[in-house]
């Protein structure tokens, strides 16, 4: 059953889930890079 905008609600949920997963994985990648960089800087200063 398509809504007025012609997108199947299940398809919309799938698109939303994909976008959310993409956002999370992107933030996770940035977070890991920042964390790794921070540890490298700290170990450099305190070595």
PyMOL commands that set and color helices and strands:
alter all, ss='L'
color gray80, all
select helices_A, chain A and resi 9-46
alter helices_A, ss='H'
color red, helices_A
deselect
rebuild
show_as cartoon
